[in-house]
Amino acid sequence: LVLCALVAFAAADVPLAKRQQDVNHLLWNVYDHHHFDDLKGYAASFDPVGDVSQYKDGGEAARHLVQEEKDHRLLDQHHWFSLFNERQREEALMLFEVLIQCKEWDCAVKNAAYWREHMNEGEFVYALYTAVIHSDLGHGIVLPPLYEVTPHLFTNSEIIQKAYTAKMTNTPGTFEMEFTGTKKNKEQRVAYFGEDIGMNVHHVTWHMDFPFWWEDRYGGHLDRKGELFFWVHHQLTVRFDSERLSNYLDMVDELQWDKPIEEGFAPHTIYKYGGEFPARPDHIHFEDVDGVARVRDMIIMESRIHDAIGHGYITDKDGKVINIMNDQGIDKLRDIIESSVYSPNVQYYGALHNTAHIMLGRQGDPHGKYNMPPGVMEHFETATRDPTFFRLHKYMDNIFKEHKYSLPPYTHEDLDFPGVNVDSLSIDGELKTYFEDYEFDLRNAVDSAEGIPTVDLKASVHRLNHDDFSFVADVNNNNGKEVVGTFRIYLCPRFDNNGERFDFTNGSWHCIEMDKFWKTLSPGGNHVVRKSRDSSVTVPDVPSFQSLIDAADSGSFSMPEFERSCGIPNRMLLPKGKKNGMDFALILAVTDGSYDLTHSDAESEHGGTHAQCGAHGETYPDKRPMGFPIDRYIPDRRVYDETTNMKFTYVKVYHDDSRH
C-alpha cells in the first residue's frame, strides 16, 4: 500500500496535462518516427538500464527486454501484430512489465519513447495502452480512441486507399464508409452492430482491462474476472440476438465443430503492413490448423468442460476438487474456458475460447499454404466484425447456461426485499432509435514525412443512436427507516422471429441488462428517475484524438468521465427495434443493498461502467451473481410474480428510418 501511494504521488507530481500530452505524442502517427523533439531526444539518448533504481523490480524487466533486443529476437517493425501469437504477446508483455515497474512518470515516458523506436508498432501500442490502464501512473489519462490511432483495424480498405490518394494529391476529404457485404447477404442487415467502431473499442478495451494473461504480481487480483468474461460476452450475444430480431432474422445459432461454418466473411480490411485480412467462403467445414489444434482437440476440451459441469466440480492440476455448484462457480468455469492464467488446470482443460478464436481466424489458410496473416478473429479490435464471432459466443454461452441452470432455482426468500414494494414502472420519453453519421480522423492511417503538409482526412460512418429517455419507478419503503436498494433493470424481447412468444423461463436468458445502480430509499414513497445516459452499462463517445491533443496542449486537462473506454456505447443502450414498434418486457428488481453492496458508499457510480466492466482496481461492487435475479432456471414464474420488490411492464422500441 505504501508503494502504491508513492507511485500515485509520483504521478501527481507531474501535471495531468503533461502526462496526457506525452501519451498523445507517443501515439500520434505511431508507424512513423517520433514527431516531437523531446521524444526524439529520449529515444536517441535514454538507456533503459542506465539507472535501475528507477524501477520497482531493480531493473529486472528492463534488463530482460534489452537483452532480447541485443540478441535480435524482437519482432521487426512494419509487421502485423496479434495478441493470439504467443511470441508476439510475450514481447508486448516484456514492454508492459518495464512500464509498470517504473516508479515515476519520467521513467515511463522515456522508456516508451525509446522502445517506440526499437519495437514493433503493434506491440508498442498494446503495451502502452495496457500499462496506462493498469498503472497508477496512468491515473486521469484518457487514451485516444483506437480507431484514430490504428485506423486500419477499424476502417474498410477502400476508404484507406481513398485516404492515401487524397494525401498524395494534397486534397482534404471525408469518405463515406459502407458496411461489408451487400444486400444479397442477410447478415448485412446487422453489420451496423458488429462493425460499430464504438462496439469494437468496447470489446478490445474490456480485454485490456481483464486480459487473459494477467498475473496478480502485476498489480493485484482482478476481482470476478472470470464471471465478468461470461457476463460481458453473454450480453454482447443477447444484444446481437435482439438486433437480429429487429431486422427479421432468427437468433444466431451456436457454432458446432462437426458442422459447416455456414456464413462466410470478407472483411474488406487490410493491415498497415502485412496484406489483406483473409476471407472465408460460405459452407466450409472446420479443418485442423497446423501448429494450433486439431478439430478433435476442440471437441475433447469441450467434453471435459461438460463433464466438470455435470459433476459439479473442476479438478485442479494437483488433483484437488474445486466445487462449482455455488455463486462463485461461474468464475472458476470461465477461467478454464478462456483460459486465463487463473485457470487451475490448463493442461487438462486447455484454452477452448482462445484456441477457437485462432481456429476460426485460420480457416482461410489452415495449413499455412499461402502464408496469410491472422484473420479478424485473431484480434479483439476486429473480431466482432465477423458474424461467426457471435456464433462462437452463443456456443460458449450455452456452456455457461448449462452450468447456471444446474444450480438451484432462486426461492422467494432469495428474491424478497422485506418491506419494499415497487408500485409502478414506466418510461419517460419514447424508446426510439435512428441512424446518424459520425466522422473520425484518418490522418494516422497514412504515411507522413517532414516537409509534406498534413491533409485533413476523415471517414464517415453510419451508426445507431437513440433519443434520451428515463426509467421511472415508484417504490414504497415500509421499513420505517432508510434502506438502500439495488436497482436492476432488464429489457427482454417478447417474441422470436416467427412471432412465437417466449415463456418466462426461456425468455429470461435473452434479457439485456440496461442498468444497475444503488439508491437510498426514504421511509414511505420514493419517486425514482434514472436517465438513460447515466446507465452503468454504457460509456459516452471517447473524445477525438485531436480534441485530446488540444485539451492537453492548453495546459489544463481534466476529463474523468472519459477515463474508461470499457462499456457499451451509450447510444447503443437500446436495440434498433422496428418501425411499427418491437415488443419487449421491462423488468425492475429492487434488492437489498445492505446485503448486495461490497462498499460503504451506497450511491457511488464506481467508475461509471461497473455493471459489465467492474470497478477498476476495486472489488466488484455487487455481491450478487451477475444477471441476478434472472440468471438461473425458473421452473415457476409465480415465485417472481408474488415478489413485491419486482415489477414487470411491456414497452415497444421504435426505429425511425426517416432521420438519416
C-alpha positions in Angstrom: 0.0 0.0 0.0 2.9 2.4 0.8 4.5 1.6 -2.6 1.2 2.3 -4.4 0.8 5.6 -2.5 4.3 6.6 -3.5 3.7 5.7 -7.2 0.4 7.7 -7.1 2.3 10.6 -5.6 4.9 10.3 -8.4 2.1 10.5 -11.0 0.5 13.5 -9.2 3.9 15.2 -9.2 3.7 15.6 -13.0 0.7 17.6 -14.1 -2.0 15.6 -15.7 -2.0 17.8 -18.8 1.7 17.0 -19.3 1.2 13.2 -18.9 -1.8 13.4 -21.3 0.3 15.3 -23.8 3.1 12.7 -23.6 0.7 9.9 -24.3 -0.8 11.9 -27.2 2.6 12.4 -28.7 3.7 8.8 -28.2 0.6 7.5 -30.1 0.5 10.1 -32.9 1.5 8.6 -36.2 2.8 5.6 -34.4 4.0 3.8 -37.5 6.4 6.7 -38.2 9.4 8.0 -36.3 8.9 10.5 -33.5 7.4 13.9 -34.5 8.3 15.7 -31.2 11.7 16.9 -30.2 11.6 15.8 -26.6 10.6 12.2 -27.5 13.3 12.2 -30.3 15.9 13.1 -27.6 14.8 10.4 -25.2 14.8 7.8 -28.0 18.3 8.8 -29.0 20.0 9.1 -25.6 18.0 7.2 -23.0 19.5 3.9 -21.7 16.7 1.7 -20.2 19.2 0.0 -17.8 21.4 3.1 -17.1 19.8 3.7 -13.8 17.9 0.6 -12.4 16.9 2.5 -9.2 14.0 4.0 -11.2 12.3 0.6 -11.3 10.4 -1.2 -8.5 11.9 -4.5 -9.6 15.5 -3.2 -9.6 15.5 -3.2 -13.4 14.9 -6.9 -13.9 12.3 -6.5 -16.6 14.3 -3.7 -18.4 17.4 -5.9 -18.5 15.5 -8.8 -19.9 14.0 -6.7 -22.7 17.3 -5.0 -23.5 18.9 -8.4 -23.8 16.2 -9.6 -26.2 16.9 -6.6 -28.4 20.7 -7.3 -28.3 20.0 -10.9 -29.3 17.9 -9.6 -32.3 14.9 -11.6 -31.1 12.3 -8.9 -31.2 9.7 -8.7 -34.0 10.6 -6.3 -36.8 8.8 -3.0 -37.2 6.3 -2.8 -40.1 4.9 -6.2 -39.4 1.5 -7.3 -38.2 0.9 -8.0 -34.5 -1.6 -10.4 -33.0 -2.1 -10.9 -29.3 -3.0 -14.5 -30.1 0.5 -15.1 -31.4 2.4 -16.4 -28.3 5.8 -15.0 -29.1 4.4 -11.6 -30.1 2.3 -11.4 -27.0 5.4 -12.3 -24.9 7.3 -9.4 -26.4 4.4 -6.9 -25.8 4.3 -8.0 -22.2 8.0 -7.5 -21.8 7.5 -3.8 -22.5 4.3 -3.8 -20.4 6.3 -5.0 -17.4 9.0 -2.4 -18.0 6.4 0.4 -18.0 4.5 -0.8 -14.9 7.7 -1.3 -12.9 8.6 2.4 -13.3 8.4 4.4 -10.1 7.9 7.8 -11.7 6.5 9.2 -14.9 9.9 10.3 -16.2 11.0 6.7 -16.3 7.8 5.6 -18.1 7.8 8.2 -20.8 11.5 7.8 -21.5 11.1 4.1 -21.8 8.1 4.4 -24.0 9.9 6.9 -26.3 12.9 4.6 -26.5 11.0 1.4 -27.2 8.7 3.0 -29.7 11.7 3.3 -32.0 13.0 -0.2 -31.2 9.9 -2.4 -31.1 7.1 -3.5 -33.4 4.4 -0.8 -33.5 1.5 -3.1 -32.7 3.3 -4.5 -29.7 4.2 -1.0 -28.5 0.6 0.3 -28.8 -0.8 -2.7 -26.9 1.9 -2.4 -24.1 1.3 1.3 -23.7 -2.5 1.1 -23.6 -2.5 -1.8 -21.0 0.2 0.0 -18.9 -1.7 3.2 -18.8 -4.9 1.3 -17.8 -3.2 -0.8 -15.0 -0.5 1.6 -13.7 -1.2 4.2 -11.1 1.0 6.5 -13.2 -1.8 6.4 -15.8 -4.5 7.8 -13.4 -6.5 10.5 -15.1 -5.2 9.9 -18.6 -7.7 9.5 -21.4 -6.4 7.0 -24.0 -7.2 8.2 -27.6 -9.8 6.2 -29.5 -8.0 3.2 -31.1 -9.9 3.8 -34.3 -7.9 7.0 -34.7 -4.6 5.5 -33.6 -4.6 2.4 -35.7 -7.4 3.1 -38.2 -6.6 0.1 -40.4 -8.2 -2.2 -37.9 -11.5 -0.3 -38.0 -11.8 1.0 -41.5 -12.6 -0.6 -44.8 -9.7 -0.9 -47.2 -11.5 1.1 -49.9 -11.5 4.1 -47.5 -7.8 3.7 -46.6 -7.0 3.7 -50.3 -9.0 6.9 -50.9 -7.2 8.5 -47.9 -3.8 7.7 -49.4 -4.9 9.2 -52.8 -6.1 12.3 -51.0 -2.8 12.6 -49.1 -0.8 12.2 -52.3 -2.8 14.9 -54.1 -3.0 17.2 -51.1 -6.8 17.1 -51.3 -8.7 17.1 -48.0 -11.7 14.7 -47.9 -14.4 12.9 -45.9 -15.1 9.4 -47.2 -18.3 7.6 -46.5 -17.7 4.1 -45.2 -20.2 1.3 -46.0 -20.6 -1.9 -44.1 -19.1 -5.0 -45.6 -21.1 -7.2 -48.0 -24.2 -6.4 -50.0 -28.0 -6.9 -49.6 -27.6 -10.3 -51.1 -26.1 -11.3 -47.7 -28.7 -11.3 -45.0 -26.0 -10.8 -42.3 -25.6 -7.3 -43.9 -28.8 -6.3 -42.0 -26.9 -6.4 -38.7 -23.5 -5.4 -39.8 -24.0 -2.0 -38.1 -23.7 -3.8 -34.8 -20.6 -5.9 -35.2 -18.8 -3.3 -37.2 -19.7 -0.4 -35.0 -16.3 1.3 -34.1 -17.6 2.1 -30.6 -18.6 -1.5 -30.0 -15.2 -2.7 -31.3 -13.4 -0.4 -28.9 -15.6 -1.7 -26.0 -14.6 -5.3 -26.9 -10.9 -4.7 -27.2 -10.8 -2.4 -24.1 -12.6 -5.0 -22.0 -9.9 -7.5 -22.9 -7.3 -4.9 -21.9 -9.0 -4.3 -18.6 -9.3 -8.0 -17.9 -6.5 -9.6 -20.0 -6.3 -13.4 -20.1 -2.5 -13.1 -19.5 -2.9 -11.1 -16.3 -0.9 -12.3 -13.3 -1.6 -10.9 -9.8 2.0 -9.8 -9.4 1.4 -7.1 -12.0 -0.9 -5.2 -9.6 -3.3 -7.3 -7.6 -6.1 -9.7 -8.2 -8.8 -8.8 -10.8 -12.0 -9.4 -8.8 -14.5 -11.7 -10.5 -12.6 -11.5 -13.8 -14.0 -14.9 -14.9 -17.6 -14.1 -14.2 -17.2 -10.7 -15.9 -15.9 -12.6 -19.0 -19.1 -14.6 -19.0 -21.4 -11.7 -18.4 -19.9 -9.2 -20.9 -19.9 -11.8 -23.7 -23.4 -13.1 -22.8 -24.6 -9.5 -23.0 -22.9 -9.0 -26.4 -24.7 -12.2 -27.6 -28.1 -11.3 -26.4 -27.8 -7.8 -27.7 -26.9 -9.2 -31.1 -29.9 -11.5 -30.9 -32.2 -8.6 -30.3 -30.6 -6.7 -33.2 -31.3 -9.8 -35.4 -35.0 -9.8 -34.3 -35.2 -6.1 -35.0 -34.2 -7.0 -38.6 -36.5 -10.0 -39.1 -33.7 -12.5 -38.6 -33.6 -15.6 -36.4 -31.5 -15.5 -33.3 -27.9 -16.6 -34.0 -27.2 -20.4 -34.0 -24.3 -21.8 -32.0 -21.1 -22.9 -33.6 -20.5 -26.7 -33.8 -17.2 -28.3 -34.6 -18.6 -31.1 -36.6 -20.9 -29.0 -38.8 -20.1 -26.5 -41.6 -19.5 -22.8 -40.9 -22.5 -21.5 -42.8 -21.6 -17.8 -43.0 -18.5 -16.8 -45.0 -17.0 -13.4 -44.4 -15.0 -10.9 -46.5 -13.5 -8.4 -44.0 -12.7 -5.6 -46.6 -9.9 -4.6 -44.2 -6.1 -4.5 -44.6 -3.1 -4.5 -42.3 -1.0 -1.4 -42.3 1.8 -3.8 -43.1 1.1 -7.5 -44.0 -1.6 -7.6 -46.7 -5.3 -8.1 -46.5 -7.2 -9.8 -43.8 -8.1 -13.3 -45.0 -11.6 -14.0 -46.3 -13.7 -17.2 -45.6 -16.1 -18.7 -48.1 -19.6 -20.0 -47.1 -20.3 -23.5 -46.0 -16.8 -24.7 -45.1 -16.1 -27.5 -42.7 -13.6 -27.0 -39.9 -10.1 -28.1 -40.7 -7.2 -28.9 -38.3 -4.9 -25.8 -38.0 -1.2 -26.7 -38.2 0.6 -25.8 -35.0 -2.6 -24.7 -33.2 -5.1 -27.5 -32.7 -7.0 -30.4 -34.4 -10.8 -30.2 -34.6 -10.9 -33.3 -32.3 -8.8 -31.4 -29.7 -11.6 -28.8 -29.5 -14.2 -31.5 -29.1 -12.2 -33.1 -26.3 -11.8 -29.8 -24.5 -15.5 -29.1 -24.7 -16.4 -32.6 -23.4 -14.1 -32.2 -20.4 -15.8 -28.9 -19.5 -19.2 -30.5 -19.9 -18.0 -33.3 -17.6 -17.0 -30.7 -15.0 -20.4 -29.1 -15.1 -22.1 -32.5 -14.9 -20.0 -33.5 -11.9 -20.3 -30.1 -10.3 -16.6 -29.6 -9.8 -13.3 -28.8 -11.5 -10.1 -30.8 -10.9 -7.0 -28.7 -10.4 -3.5 -29.6 -11.6 -2.8 -31.4 -8.3 -5.9 -33.5 -8.4 -7.8 -31.4 -5.9 -11.6 -30.8 -6.4 -12.9 -27.3 -6.8 -16.7 -27.1 -6.2 -18.6 -25.0 -8.8 -22.1 -25.6 -7.5 -22.3 -22.2 -6.0 -22.3 -18.5 -6.9 -18.5 -18.5 -7.4 -18.6 -21.5 -9.8 -19.1 -19.4 -12.9 -15.9 -17.5 -12.1 -13.9 -20.7 -12.0 -15.6 -22.2 -15.0 -14.7 -19.2 -17.2 -11.1 -19.4 -16.0 -10.8 -22.9 -17.6 -12.8 -22.0 -20.7 -11.0 -18.8 -21.9 -8.4 -19.9 -20.5 -6.6 -17.4 -18.4 -3.6 -17.5 -16.1 -6.1 -18.0 -13.3 -7.0 -21.5 -14.8 -6.4 -24.2 -12.1 -5.6 -26.8 -14.7 -4.8 -25.5 -18.2 -3.0 -28.7 -19.2 -6.2 -30.8 -18.8 -9.0 -28.3 -19.7 -7.0 -26.4 -22.4 -8.0 -23.0 -23.7 -11.3 -23.5 -25.5 -12.1 -19.9 -26.1 -8.7 -18.6 -27.2 -8.0 -21.6 -29.4 -11.4 -21.3 -31.0 -10.6 -17.7 -32.0 -7.4 -18.9 -33.7 -9.1 -21.8 -35.3 -11.8 -19.6 -36.8 -9.2 -17.0 -37.9 -7.1 -19.5 -39.8 -9.8 -21.4 -41.7 -8.9 -19.4 -44.8 -5.4 -20.9 -44.8 -5.3 -23.7 -42.1 -2.1 -25.2 -43.3 -0.1 -22.0 -44.0 0.0 -22.8 -47.7 -0.5 -19.2 -48.7 1.3 -17.5 -45.8 -1.7 -15.5 -44.9 -1.7 -13.1 -41.9 -4.1 -13.7 -39.0 -7.8 -13.4 -39.6 -10.2 -10.9 -37.9 -11.0 -13.4 -35.2 -7.3 -13.1 -34.0 -7.7 -9.5 -33.0 -10.1 -8.2 -30.3 -10.4 -5.0 -32.3 -11.8 -6.7 -35.3 -13.4 -10.0 -34.0 -17.0 -8.7 -33.8 -17.0 -7.7 -37.5 -17.3 -11.4 -38.3 -20.8 -12.8 -37.7 -19.2 -16.1 -36.7 -17.9 -14.3 -33.6 -21.5 -14.3 -32.3 -22.0 -18.0 -33.3 -18.8 -18.8 -31.3 -20.0 -16.9 -28.3 -23.5 -18.4 -28.5 -21.7 -21.8 -28.3 -19.7 -20.5 -25.2 -22.9 -19.0 -23.8 -24.8 -22.3 -24.0 -22.0 -24.0 -21.9 -22.3 -21.3 -19.3 -26.1 -21.7 -19.4 -25.8 -25.4 -18.8 -23.9 -24.6 -15.6 -26.2 -21.8 -14.5 -29.3 -24.0 -15.0 -27.7 -26.7 -12.9 -27.8 -24.5 -9.8 -30.8 -24.5 -7.5 -33.6 -22.0 -8.7 -34.0 -18.9 -6.6 -36.6 -19.1 -3.9 -38.9 -16.4 -2.7 -36.5 -15.7 0.2 -33.6 -15.3 -2.2 -35.6 -12.7 -4.2 -37.5 -10.8 -1.5 -36.7 -7.4 -0.1 -38.9 -7.3 3.0 -40.9 -4.1 3.4 -40.1 -2.8 -0.1 -42.7 -2.7 -2.9 -42.3 -1.5 -6.4 -45.7 0.1 -7.1 -45.1 1.3 -10.7 -42.5 1.1 -13.5 -42.6 3.3 -16.7 -40.6 5.1 -19.3 -40.4 8.9 -19.5 -39.9 9.7 -23.2 -40.1 7.5 -26.3 -37.9 4.4 -26.9 -36.9 5.5 -30.4 -33.7 4.7 -32.4 -32.3 6.1 -35.5 -29.1 6.1 -37.6 -26.7 9.1 -37.7 -23.5 9.9 -39.4 -20.3 10.1 -37.4 -16.9 11.3 -38.6 -13.5 10.1 -37.3 -9.9 11.1 -38.1 -7.9 9.1 -40.7 -4.6 11.1 -40.6 -2.9 8.3 -38.7 -3.9 5.9 -41.5 -1.5 7.4 -44.0 2.3 7.9 -44.0 3.8 11.2 -43.4 7.2 12.9 -43.8 8.9 16.1 -42.9 8.1 18.9 -45.3 4.9 17.3 -46.5 1.8 19.2 -45.4 -0.8 17.5 -43.2 -4.1 16.8 -45.1 -7.5 16.7 -43.3 -8.8 13.2 -43.8 -11.9 11.7 -42.3 -14.2 8.7 -42.6 -17.9 9.0 -42.1 -19.8 6.0 -40.7 -23.5 5.3 -40.1 -24.2 4.3 -36.5 -27.1 3.5 -34.3 -28.3 6.1 -31.7 -31.5 6.7 -29.7 -33.4 9.5 -28.2 -32.8 10.2 -24.5 -35.3 8.6 -22.1 -35.6 7.8 -18.4 -36.6 4.9 -16.3 -39.3 5.9 -13.8 -40.3 3.9 -10.7 -42.4 4.5 -7.6 -41.0 2.5 -4.8 -42.6 2.2 -1.3 -40.4 1.6 1.7 -42.4 0.3 4.6 -39.5 -0.4 7.0 -39.8 2.8 9.0 -36.2 3.8 8.3 -33.9 4.4 5.3 -32.8 1.4 3.4 -30.5 1.0 0.4 -32.0 -0.6 -2.7 -30.1 -2.1 -5.6 -32.0 -1.3 -8.8 -31.6 -3.9 -11.6 -33.2 -3.2 -14.9 -33.6 -5.6 -17.8 -35.1 -5.4 -21.3 -36.3 -8.7 -22.7 -37.6 -9.5 -26.2 -41.1 -11.0 -26.0 -41.3 -12.8 -29.4 -39.0 -14.8 -31.6 -38.7 -14.2 -35.4 -41.7 -16.4 -36.0 -43.9 -14.4 -33.7 -43.9 -17.1 -31.0 -43.9 -15.7 -27.5 -41.0 -16.6 -25.2 -42.2 -18.0 -22.0 -40.7 -16.5 -18.8 -38.2 -19.4 -18.3 -36.7 -19.3 -21.8 -37.1 -15.6 -22.4 -35.2 -14.6 -19.3 -31.9 -15.8 -20.7 -32.3 -13.3 -23.6 -32.7 -10.3 -21.4 -30.5 -7.2 -22.0 -29.0 -5.6 -18.9 -30.0 -1.9 -19.1 -28.7 -0.5 -15.8 -27.7 -1.3 -12.2 -27.4 1.3 -9.5 -28.0 1.9 -5.8 -30.4 4.3 -4.2 -31.2 5.2 -0.6 -34.9 4.8 -0.1 -36.6 7.1 2.5 -39.5 5.7 4.6 -42.7 5.9 2.6 -43.0 6.7 -1.1 -39.9 7.2 -3.3 -40.1 8.6 -6.9 -37.0 7.4 -8.7 -35.9 8.7 -12.1 -32.9 7.3 -13.8 -31.7 8.8 -17.1 -30.6 6.5 -19.9 -27.3 8.4 -20.3 -26.4 7.6 -16.7 -26.6 3.8 -17.2 -23.8 1.8 -15.6 -23.6 -0.4 -18.6 -22.6 2.3 -21.1 -19.9 4.9 -21.8 -20.1 8.2 -23.8 -18.1 8.6 -27.0 -14.4 9.0 -26.3 -13.2 12.5 -27.4 -11.4 12.6 -30.7 -7.7 12.3 -30.7 -7.5 16.0 -31.9 -9.7 17.2 -29.0 -7.4 15.4 -26.5 -4.4 17.0 -28.1 -6.0 20.4 -28.0 -7.1 20.0 -24.3 -3.7 18.7 -23.2 -1.8 21.4 -25.1 -3.8 24.1 -23.4 -2.1 23.2 -20.1 -5.3 22.4 -18.3 -6.7 18.9 -18.6 -9.5 17.0 -16.7 -11.8 14.5 -18.4 -12.6 12.0 -15.6 -15.8 10.9 -17.3 -13.8 9.6 -20.3 -11.1 7.8 -18.4 -12.5 4.4 -19.1 -13.4 3.2 -22.6 -14.8 -0.1 -21.5 -18.6 -0.1 -21.8 -21.3 -0.4 -24.4 -21.6 2.9 -26.3 -24.5 4.8 -24.6 -26.1 5.5 -28.0 -26.5 1.6 -28.3 -28.2 1.1 -25.0 -31.4 0.3 -26.9 -31.6 -2.4 -29.6 -32.7 -1.0 -33.0 -36.4 -2.1 -32.8 -38.8 -1.8 -35.6 -40.6 0.9 -37.5 -44.0 -0.1 -36.0 -42.5 -1.0 -32.7 -40.9 -4.1 -31.3 -42.3 -5.7 -28.2 -40.1 -6.0 -25.1 -40.7 -6.8 -21.4 -39.2 -4.3 -19.0 -38.1 -5.8 -15.6 -37.1 -3.9 -12.5 -35.9 -5.8 -9.4 -35.1 -3.8 -6.3 -33.0 -5.9 -4.0 -31.5 -5.4 -0.6 -28.5 -3.1 -1.0 -27.3 -3.8 2.6 -26.7 -7.4 1.5 -25.6 -6.7 -2.1 -23.1 -3.9 -1.7 -19.4 -4.6 -1.1 -18.7 -0.9 -0.5 -19.9 1.6 2.1 -20.7 4.4 -0.4 -24.3 3.5 -1.2 -24.8 5.7 -4.2 -21.3 5.6 -5.8 -21.2 5.1 -9.5 -17.9 3.1 -9.1 -16.3 4.4 -12.2 -19.4 4.6 -14.3 -19.4 1.3 -16.1 -19.2 -1.2 -13.3 -22.1 -3.4 -14.4 -20.0 -5.2 -17.1 -16.6 -3.7 -16.7 -16.2 -3.8 -12.9 -14.8 -1.1 -10.7 -11.2 -0.5 -11.8 -8.7 -1.6 -9.1 -11.6 -2.4 -6.7 -13.8 -5.2 -5.6 -16.8 -5.7 -7.8 -19.5 -3.5 -6.1 -22.3 -6.1 -6.2 -22.1 -9.4 -4.2 -24.9 -11.0 -6.2 -24.3 -13.1 -9.3 -24.2 -11.1 -12.5 -27.6 -11.3 -14.1 -29.4 -11.8 -10.7 -32.3 -12.5 -10.3 -32.9 -14.0 -13.8 -29.7 -15.8 -14.4 -30.9 -19.3 -13.2 -33.6 -21.7 -14.4 -37.1 -20.5 -13.5 -39.4 -23.5 -13.0 -42.4 -21.5 -11.7 -42.9 -17.8 -12.7 -45.3 -17.3 -9.7 -42.3 -17.1 -7.4 -41.4 -13.9 -9.2 -45.0 -12.6 -9.7 -45.5 -12.8 -5.9 -42.3 -10.9 -5.1 -43.4 -7.3 -4.4 -40.0 -5.8 -4.9 -40.1 -6.7 -8.6 -42.2 -5.1 -11.4 -42.8 -6.1 -15.0 -44.3 -4.0 -17.7 -44.4 -4.0 -21.5 -42.8 -1.5 -23.8 -42.1 -1.0 -27.5 -38.9 0.1 -29.2 -39.4 2.1 -32.4 -37.0 2.7 -35.2 -37.3 6.0 -37.1 -35.9 5.4 -40.6 -36.7 9.0 -41.7 -34.0 10.6 -39.6 -30.9 9.5 -41.6 
